[in-house]
Amino acid sequence: MVLVGLLLFKRFLFVCSIVRERQEKQANFQLILITHDEEFMEQLHRNGLGRTYYRVGKSDRGHSEITQQTA
């Protein structure tokens, strides 16, 4: 189990390095990520990747709602 966690962490660091590299080279770089993993999103924010994201949910009437969130 520890090995799996280590491998996931290494992949996460690799993704972070790619995103940072792209941000440095291109001022208008945007990353579109669709996930249900809120822990992953928190890790991205803790590592300085992504200041704004959008949360999709349902209203009380069952309609889709999109709200902007700031890290």
Jmol script that loads the backbone (N, CA, C; Angstrom):
load data "model"
ATOM      1  N   MET A   1       0.821  -1.196   0.000  1.00  0.00           N
ATOM      2  CA  MET A   1       0.000   0.000   0.000  1.00  0.00           C
ATOM      3  C   MET A   1       0.871   1.269   0.000  1.00  0.00           C
ATOM      4  N   VAL A   2       1.972   1.236   0.729  1.00  0.00           N
ATOM      5  CA  VAL A   2       2.880   2.384   0.768  1.00  0.00           C
ATOM      6  C   VAL A   2       3.483   2.631  -0.604  1.00  0.00           C
ATOM      7  N   LEU A   3       3.809   1.557  -1.322  1.00  0.00           N
ATOM      8  CA  LEU A   3       4.374   1.687  -2.660  1.00  0.00           C
ATOM      9  C   LEU A   3       3.395   2.362  -3.608  1.00  0.00           C
ATOM     10  N   VAL A   4       2.120   1.993  -3.508  1.00  0.00           N
ATOM     11  CA  VAL A   4       1.091   2.616  -4.354  1.00  0.00           C
ATOM     12  C   VAL A   4       1.006   4.108  -4.055  1.00  0.00           C
ATOM     13  N   GLY A   5       1.019   4.473  -2.772  1.00  0.00           N
ATOM     14  CA  GLY A   5       0.972   5.880  -2.389  1.00  0.00           C
ATOM     15  C   GLY A   5       2.179   6.649  -2.907  1.00  0.00           C
ATOM     16  N   LEU A   6       3.340   6.019  -2.849  1.00  0.00           N
ATOM     17  CA  LEU A   6       4.561   6.656  -3.344  1.00  0.00           C
ATOM     18  C   LEU A   6       4.500   6.864  -4.848  1.00  0.00           C
ATOM     19  N   LEU A   7       3.999   5.870  -5.566  1.00  0.00           N
ATOM     20  CA  LEU A   7       3.874   5.998  -7.021  1.00  0.00           C
ATOM     21  C   LEU A   7       2.885   7.091  -7.397  1.00  0.00           C
ATOM     22  N   LEU A   8       1.765   7.171  -6.680  1.00  0.00           N
ATOM     23  CA  LEU A   8       0.790   8.226  -6.953  1.00  0.00           C
ATOM     24  C   LEU A   8       1.383   9.600  -6.663  1.00  0.00           C
ATOM     25  N   PHE A   9       2.150   9.702  -5.601  1.00  0.00           N
ATOM     26  CA  PHE A   9       2.779  10.969  -5.257  1.00  0.00           C
ATOM     27  C   PHE A   9       3.778  11.387  -6.331  1.00  0.00           C
ATOM     28  N   LYS A  10       4.561  10.440  -6.829  1.00  0.00           N
ATOM     29  CA  LYS A  10       5.520  10.748  -7.896  1.00  0.00           C
ATOM     30  C   LYS A  10       4.799  11.208  -9.151  1.00  0.00           C
ATOM     31  N   ARG A  11       3.688  10.572  -9.479  1.00  0.00           N
ATOM     32  CA  ARG A  11       2.902  11.010 -10.648  1.00  0.00           C
ATOM     33  C   ARG A  11       2.362  12.406 -10.433  1.00  0.00           C
ATOM     34  N   PHE A  12       1.895  12.682  -9.216  1.00  0.00           N
ATOM     35  CA  PHE A  12       1.376  14.007  -8.902  1.00  0.00           C
ATOM     36  C   PHE A  12       2.467  15.057  -9.088  1.00  0.00           C
ATOM     37  N   LEU A  13       3.665  14.788  -8.572  1.00  0.00           N
ATOM     38  CA  LEU A  13       4.773  15.734  -8.732  1.00  0.00           C
ATOM     39  C   LEU A  13       5.127  15.932 -10.198  1.00  0.00           C
ATOM     40  N   PHE A  14       5.044  14.863 -10.975  1.00  0.00           N
ATOM     41  CA  PHE A  14       5.326  14.956 -12.405  1.00  0.00           C
ATOM     42  C   PHE A  14       4.303  15.865 -13.090  1.00  0.00           C
ATOM     43  N   VAL A  15       3.035  15.690 -12.762  1.00  0.00           N
ATOM     44  CA  VAL A  15       1.986  16.546 -13.329  1.00  0.00           C
ATOM     45  C   VAL A  15       2.222  17.996 -12.918  1.00  0.00           C
ATOM     46  N   CYS A  16       2.563  18.225 -11.656  1.00  0.00           N
ATOM     47  CA  CYS A  16       2.836  19.582 -11.182  1.00  0.00           C
ATOM     48  C   CYS A  16       3.978  20.226 -11.958  1.00  0.00           C
ATOM     49  N   SER A  17       5.018  19.454 -12.224  1.00  0.00           N
ATOM     50  CA  SER A  17       6.157  20.007 -12.954  1.00  0.00           C
ATOM     51  C   SER A  17       5.767  20.378 -14.382  1.00  0.00           C
ATOM     52  N   ILE A  18       4.946  19.572 -15.016  1.00  0.00           N
ATOM     53  CA  ILE A  18       4.492  19.881 -16.378  1.00  0.00           C
ATOM     54  C   ILE A  18       3.654  21.150 -16.379  1.00  0.00           C
ATOM     55  N   VAL A  19       2.730  21.261 -15.437  1.00  0.00           N
ATOM     56  CA  VAL A  19       1.863  22.446 -15.378  1.00  0.00           C
ATOM     57  C   VAL A  19       2.693  23.696 -15.124  1.00  0.00           C
ATOM     58  N   ARG A  20       3.617  23.642 -14.188  1.00  0.00           N
ATOM     59  CA  ARG A  20       4.463  24.814 -13.903  1.00  0.00           C
ATOM     60  C   ARG A  20       5.288  25.217 -15.126  1.00  0.00           C
ATOM     61  N   GLU A  21       5.812  24.225 -15.821  1.00  0.00           N
ATOM     62  CA  GLU A  21       6.601  24.501 -17.023  1.00  0.00           C
ATOM     63  C   GLU A  21       5.748  25.209 -18.071  1.00  0.00           C
ATOM     64  N   ARG A  22       4.535  24.737 -18.270  1.00  0.00           N
ATOM     65  CA  ARG A  22       3.648  25.353 -19.262  1.00  0.00           C
ATOM     66  C   ARG A  22       3.257  26.762 -18.839  1.00  0.00           C
ATOM     67  N   GLN A  23       3.005  26.955 -17.543  1.00  0.00           N
ATOM     68  CA  GLN A  23       2.632  28.284 -17.054  1.00  0.00           C
ATOM     69  C   GLN A  23       3.765  29.289 -17.283  1.00  0.00           C
ATOM     70  N   GLU A  24       5.000  28.839 -17.116  1.00  0.00           N
ATOM     71  CA  GLU A  24       6.148  29.735 -17.313  1.00  0.00           C
ATOM     72  C   GLU A  24       6.317  30.114 -18.779  1.00  0.00           C
ATOM     73  N   LYS A  25       6.039  29.182 -19.670  1.00  0.00           N
ATOM     74  CA  LYS A  25       6.242  29.416 -21.098  1.00  0.00           C
ATOM     75  C   LYS A  25       5.069  30.124 -21.764  1.00  0.00           C
ATOM     76  N   GLN A  26       3.885  29.976 -21.194  1.00  0.00           N
ATOM     77  CA  GLN A  26       2.690  30.520 -21.834  1.00  0.00           C
ATOM     78  C   GLN A  26       1.821  31.195 -20.781  1.00  0.00           C
ATOM     79  N   ALA A  27       1.727  32.516 -20.858  1.00  0.00           N
ATOM     80  CA  ALA A  27       1.024  33.290 -19.833  1.00  0.00           C
ATOM     81  C   ALA A  27      -0.462  32.942 -19.742  1.00  0.00           C
ATOM     82  N   ASN A  28      -1.064  32.555 -20.845  1.00  0.00           N
ATOM     83  CA  ASN A  28      -2.502  32.270 -20.833  1.00  0.00           C
ATOM     84  C   ASN A  28      -2.806  30.766 -20.757  1.00  0.00           C
ATOM     85  N   PHE A  29      -1.878  30.003 -20.182  1.00  0.00           N
ATOM     86  CA  PHE A  29      -2.066  28.560 -20.042  1.00  0.00           C
ATOM     87  C   PHE A  29      -3.268  28.263 -19.161  1.00  0.00           C
ATOM     88  N   GLN A  30      -4.108  27.335 -19.617  1.00  0.00           N
ATOM     89  CA  GLN A  30      -5.252  26.887 -18.834  1.00  0.00           C
ATOM     90  C   GLN A  30      -5.256  25.367 -18.793  1.00  0.00           C
ATOM     91  N   LEU A  31      -5.611  24.830 -17.653  1.00  0.00           N
ATOM     92  CA  LEU A  31      -5.735  23.395 -17.489  1.00  0.00           C
ATOM     93  C   LEU A  31      -7.188  23.084 -17.181  1.00  0.00           C
ATOM     94  N   ILE A  32      -7.784  22.223 -17.967  1.00  0.00           N
ATOM     95  CA  ILE A  32      -9.152  21.794 -17.716  1.00  0.00           C
ATOM     96  C   ILE A  32      -9.086  20.377 -17.174  1.00  0.00           C
ATOM     97  N   LEU A  33      -9.589  20.213 -15.980  1.00  0.00           N
ATOM     98  CA  LEU A  33      -9.523  18.941 -15.283  1.00  0.00           C
ATOM     99  C   LEU A  33     -10.912  18.611 -14.756  1.00  0.00           C
ATOM    100  N   ILE A  34     -11.391  17.438 -15.056  1.00  0.00           N
ATOM    101  CA  ILE A  34     -12.678  16.984 -14.542  1.00  0.00           C
ATOM    102  C   ILE A  34     -12.392  15.850 -13.563  1.00  0.00           C
ATOM    103  N   THR A  35     -12.793  16.055 -12.319  1.00  0.00           N
ATOM    104  CA  THR A  35     -12.512  15.044 -11.295  1.00  0.00           C
ATOM    105  C   THR A  35     -13.582  15.073 -10.214  1.00  0.00           C
ATOM    106  N   HIS A  36     -13.702  13.975  -9.526  1.00  0.00           N
ATOM    107  CA  HIS A  36     -14.549  13.891  -8.339  1.00  0.00           C
ATOM    108  C   HIS A  36     -13.679  13.813  -7.087  1.00  0.00           C
ATOM    109  N   ASP A  37     -12.374  13.878  -7.270  1.00  0.00           N
ATOM    110  CA  ASP A  37     -11.412  13.690  -6.187  1.00  0.00           C
ATOM    111  C   ASP A  37     -11.070  15.035  -5.556  1.00  0.00           C
ATOM    112  N   GLU A  38     -11.765  15.383  -4.488  1.00  0.00           N
ATOM    113  CA  GLU A  38     -11.548  16.675  -3.845  1.00  0.00           C
ATOM    114  C   GLU A  38     -10.182  16.746  -3.161  1.00  0.00           C
ATOM    115  N   GLU A  39      -9.676  15.622  -2.686  1.00  0.00           N
ATOM    116  CA  GLU A  39      -8.342  15.606  -2.079  1.00  0.00           C
ATOM    117  C   GLU A  39      -7.274  15.970  -3.111  1.00  0.00           C
ATOM    118  N   PHE A  40      -7.435  15.466  -4.327  1.00  0.00           N
ATOM    119  CA  PHE A  40      -6.510  15.803  -5.406  1.00  0.00           C
ATOM    120  C   PHE A  40      -6.551  17.301  -5.691  1.00  0.00           C
ATOM    121  N   MET A  41      -7.747  17.873  -5.719  1.00  0.00           N
ATOM    122  CA  MET A  41      -7.871  19.315  -5.955  1.00  0.00           C
ATOM    123  C   MET A  41      -7.191  20.107  -4.842  1.00  0.00           C
ATOM    124  N   GLU A  42      -7.350  19.658  -3.609  1.00  0.00           N
ATOM    125  CA  GLU A  42      -6.688  20.335  -2.491  1.00  0.00           C
ATOM    126  C   GLU A  42      -5.175  20.270  -2.632  1.00  0.00           C
ATOM    127  N   GLN A  43      -4.659  19.133  -3.076  1.00  0.00           N
ATOM    128  CA  GLN A  43      -3.218  19.002  -3.285  1.00  0.00           C
ATOM    129  C   GLN A  43      -2.742  19.975  -4.361  1.00  0.00           C
ATOM    130  N   LEU A  44      -3.511  20.111  -5.423  1.00  0.00           N
ATOM    131  CA  LEU A  44      -3.140  21.064  -6.477  1.00  0.00           C
ATOM    132  C   LEU A  44      -3.060  22.483  -5.915  1.00  0.00           C
ATOM    133  N   HIS A  45      -4.049  22.855  -5.137  1.00  0.00           N
ATOM    134  CA  HIS A  45      -4.072  24.204  -4.574  1.00  0.00           C
ATOM    135  C   HIS A  45      -2.938  24.410  -3.578  1.00  0.00           C
ATOM    136  N   ARG A  46      -2.650  23.421  -2.765  1.00  0.00           N
ATOM    137  CA  ARG A  46      -1.549  23.542  -1.790  1.00  0.00           C
ATOM    138  C   ARG A  46      -0.210  23.702  -2.505  1.00  0.00           C
ATOM    139  N   ASN A  47      -0.113  23.167  -3.704  1.00  0.00           N
ATOM    140  CA  ASN A  47       1.130  23.260  -4.472  1.00  0.00           C
ATOM    141  C   ASN A  47       1.127  24.448  -5.433  1.00  0.00           C
ATOM    142  N   GLY A  48       0.191  25.346  -5.255  1.00  0.00           N
ATOM    143  CA  GLY A  48       0.171  26.577  -6.031  1.00  0.00           C
ATOM    144  C   GLY A  48      -0.315  26.422  -7.459  1.00  0.00           C
ATOM    145  N   LEU A  49      -1.032  25.353  -7.746  1.00  0.00           N
ATOM    146  CA  LEU A  49      -1.541  25.134  -9.098  1.00  0.00           C
ATOM    147  C   LEU A  49      -3.049  25.349  -9.107  1.00  0.00           C
ATOM    148  N   GLY A  50      -3.450  26.352  -9.771  1.00  0.00           N
ATOM    149  CA  GLY A  50      -4.877  26.629  -9.878  1.00  0.00           C
ATOM    150  C   GLY A  50      -5.367  27.516  -8.759  1.00  0.00           C
ATOM    151  N   ARG A  51      -5.730  28.716  -9.106  1.00  0.00           N
ATOM    152  CA  ARG A  51      -6.252  29.639  -8.118  1.00  0.00           C
ATOM    153  C   ARG A  51      -7.772  29.648  -8.137  1.00  0.00           C
ATOM    154  N   THR A  52      -8.331  29.289  -9.274  1.00  0.00           N
ATOM    155  CA  THR A  52      -9.781  29.302  -9.439  1.00  0.00           C
ATOM    156  C   THR A  52     -10.233  27.984 -10.039  1.00  0.00           C
ATOM    157  N   TYR A  53     -11.353  27.500  -9.554  1.00  0.00           N
ATOM    158  CA  TYR A  53     -11.944  26.307 -10.153  1.00  0.00           C
ATOM    159  C   TYR A  53     -13.456  26.424 -10.078  1.00  0.00           C
ATOM    160  N   TYR A  54     -14.134  25.579 -10.788  1.00  0.00           N
ATOM    161  CA  TYR A  54     -15.586  25.614 -10.844  1.00  0.00           C
ATOM    162  C   TYR A  54     -16.157  24.319 -10.300  1.00  0.00           C
ATOM    163  N   ARG A  55     -17.173  24.454  -9.461  1.00  0.00           N
ATOM    164  CA  ARG A  55     -17.835  23.301  -8.872  1.00  0.00           C
ATOM    165  C   ARG A  55     -19.214  23.169  -9.530  1.00  0.00           C
ATOM    166  N   VAL A  56     -19.508  21.972  -9.980  1.00  0.00           N
ATOM    167  CA  VAL A  56     -20.805  21.696 -10.594  1.00  0.00           C
ATOM    168  C   VAL A  56     -21.632  20.913  -9.591  1.00  0.00           C
ATOM    169  N   GLY A  57     -22.834  21.358  -9.363  1.00  0.00           N
ATOM    170  CA  GLY A  57     -23.722  20.688  -8.411  1.00  0.00           C
ATOM    171  C   GLY A  57     -25.168  20.811  -8.862  1.00  0.00           C
ATOM    172  N   LYS A  58     -26.061  20.418  -7.991  1.00  0.00           N
ATOM    173  CA  LYS A  58     -27.498  20.482  -8.282  1.00  0.00           C
ATOM    174  C   LYS A  58     -28.158  21.482  -7.339  1.00  0.00           C
ATOM    175  N   SER A  59     -29.108  22.218  -7.876  1.00  0.00           N
ATOM    176  CA  SER A  59     -29.892  23.128  -7.055  1.00  0.00           C
ATOM    177  C   SER A  59     -30.980  22.332  -6.324  1.00  0.00           C
ATOM    178  N   ASP A  60     -31.692  23.005  -5.441  1.00  0.00           N
ATOM    179  CA  ASP A  60     -32.795  22.353  -4.732  1.00  0.00           C
ATOM    180  C   ASP A  60     -33.875  21.877  -5.694  1.00  0.00           C
ATOM    181  N   ARG A  61     -33.955  22.518  -6.852  1.00  0.00           N
ATOM    182  CA  ARG A  61     -34.968  22.143  -7.855  1.00  0.00           C
ATOM    183  C   ARG A  61     -34.440  21.106  -8.836  1.00  0.00           C
ATOM    184  N   GLY A  62     -33.197  20.644  -8.634  1.00  0.00           N
ATOM    185  CA  GLY A  62     -32.656  19.587  -9.477  1.00  0.00           C
ATOM    186  C   GLY A  62     -31.939  20.092 -10.713  1.00  0.00           C
ATOM    187  N   HIS A  63     -31.760  21.402 -10.826  1.00  0.00           N
ATOM    188  CA  HIS A  63     -31.052  21.956 -11.974  1.00  0.00           C
ATOM    189  C   HIS A  63     -29.548  22.007 -11.697  1.00  0.00           C
ATOM    190  N   SER A  64     -28.756  21.877 -12.751  1.00  0.00           N
ATOM    191  CA  SER A  64     -27.312  21.980 -12.611  1.00  0.00           C
ATOM    192  C   SER A  64     -26.927  23.413 -12.294  1.00  0.00           C
ATOM    193  N   GLU A  65     -25.967  23.568 -11.387  1.00  0.00           N
ATOM    194  CA  GLU A  65     -25.447  24.880 -11.027  1.00  0.00           C
ATOM    195  C   GLU A  65     -23.933  24.842 -11.095  1.00  0.00           C
ATOM    196  N   ILE A  66     -23.354  25.907 -11.629  1.00  0.00           N
ATOM    197  CA  ILE A  66     -21.912  26.030 -11.686  1.00  0.00           C
ATOM    198  C   ILE A  66     -21.525  27.235 -10.840  1.00  0.00           C
ATOM    199  N   THR A  67     -20.653  26.996  -9.862  1.00  0.00           N
ATOM    200  CA  THR A  67     -20.203  28.092  -9.010  1.00  0.00           C
ATOM    201  C   THR A  67     -18.680  28.180  -9.063  1.00  0.00           C
ATOM    202  N   GLN A  68     -18.206  29.405  -9.135  1.00  0.00           N
ATOM    203  CA  GLN A  68     -16.752  29.637  -9.162  1.00  0.00           C
ATOM    204  C   GLN A  68     -16.232  29.581  -7.732  1.00  0.00           C
ATOM    205  N   GLN A  69     -15.136  28.853  -7.538  1.00  0.00           N
ATOM    206  CA  GLN A  69     -14.500  28.712  -6.246  1.00  0.00           C
ATOM    207  C   GLN A  69     -13.088  29.273  -6.342  1.00  0.00           C
ATOM    208  N   THR A  70     -12.615  29.849  -5.269  1.00  0.00           N
ATOM    209  CA  THR A  70     -11.247  30.365  -5.240  1.00  0.00           C
ATOM    210  C   THR A  70     -10.467  29.597  -4.185  1.00  0.00           C
ATOM    211  N   ALA A  71      -9.284  29.179  -4.569  1.00  0.00           N
ATOM    212  CA  ALA A  71      -8.442  28.396  -3.651  1.00  0.00           C
ATOM    213  C   ALA A  71      -7.874  29.273  -2.571  1.00  0.00           C
TER     214      ALA A  71
END
end "model"
wireframe off; spacefill off
backbone 0.3
color backbone group
